[in-house]
Amino acid sequence: MERPCKKVKIIDEIQSDWLSNLPDHIIHHILSLMDTKFAVGTCVLSKNWRYYWTNIHTLSFCRSSFVDSQVFYDFITHVLHHRNHLKLLKLEIDCSKSAISDKITSLVFEYAISHGFEELDTNMIYLPKTLFRYKSLKTLKTVCYFKYSCFATLTTLELYYVMLDPKKDTFAGCLNLQNLQLIQCDVEGVSGVYNISAPRLLTLQISDFLPSRGRIVIKAPRLKFFTLNAINPPRLSMDRCRSLEKVNVHLFPFMDYDDNTIFNKFSFNHMAYYDDKAMQYYVFRMRMIAMCRGISRVKSLTLSLNLSHQETWKEKLVFAFHMDEDFDRKKLGRAVAEIASEELSDLQKRLLEDSRSAVAEKELPSIEEQILEMKKIVPPLWKMKAKTPRS
């Protein structure tokens, strides 16, 4: 008869090795989602795991994970030399804390290009020239500004913290671009009109872009989905977006708190605030009306307000409406503006009540605790030396 302890040991071994029982292609996919340094580290788990990492389809290199540039270079050389000759789908390079030498950059990109990679995600400020002659890139996530139209096959573009050129129609040459994200990008010196045009664009997301200056004109006849995350309602013009189906607007009014009262201030530009409360709501309504006029062709509109109070987030869905053919679209701006203003005032009052109740709930220290605290600060009388007046 088999001992119970032996049965438990066998069960533990089976449960601990469930990952190895998965099909090889699933294991390869799991390892491809990891940083390449950790994926290579799985080779020490067992003999079966020794070469799993050589079949990963994504290379993810982080410079800050290595002590110096030479160790980083040796690791990359080892990976590129031992990885199987398979198609590379994605390349990720993180150099946010340390720069990468030209030697390493050339080595990595030459390998990626020769293995037909399709997606690049990097925060490198300067990209190698060989990349601009590459014609198979489909997805690009970058903080670097250049002529994006040189990638004829590009379908997805995500830009972070990029200063765009106001004199150029940046995306007009991206003939196959379908998905565009502009995250905290800006256009220097723009007070007029900035154009975003892409003939095949389907989805567009803008976050904290061109705040309170100028007007954004979007020319995308095939655009279906538009998401806007902003502090203030921007001025939009989307008359040429005839296929627009759904617009999601998320506004984050800036909250300012002093010691005694909570007073809401809308940051309508970076340098000035509207201190008068009535003026705040008036400007907010006017901006809401102007924004809604620009997106009046949409079939479905969703508007939400997010207010922050220290570490507590208050989110409110203000408006969700499916446009009807009989609906008077000229009244959309005023209707949404009135609803948003009322909800904003209501949220502000709730935040004030929450703040007051939180202060009231704080228990004052007891008399004994106050005495003990005072003893730590004030020495006993017998230790204090009497000061005699000078003669």
ABEGO torsion letter per residue (X at the ends): XBBAAAAAAAAAAAAAAAAAABBAAAAAAAAAABBAAAAAAAAAABAAAAAAAAABABBBBBAAABABAAAAAAAAAAAAAABBBBBBABBBBBAAABBBBAAAAAAAAAAAAAAGBABBBBABABBBAAAAABAABABBBBABBBBAAABAABABBBBBGBBBBAABBAAAABAABABBBBBGBBBBGBABBBBBBBAABABBBBBGBGBGBEBBBBBBAABABBBBBBABBBBBBAAABAABABBBBBBBBBBBBBAABBBBBBBABAABBBABAAAAAAAAAAAAAAAAAAAAABABBBBBBBBBBEABBBBBBABBBBBBAABBAAAAAAAAAAAAAAAAAAAAAAAAAAAAAAAAABBBBBAAAAAAAAAAABBBAAABBBBBBBX
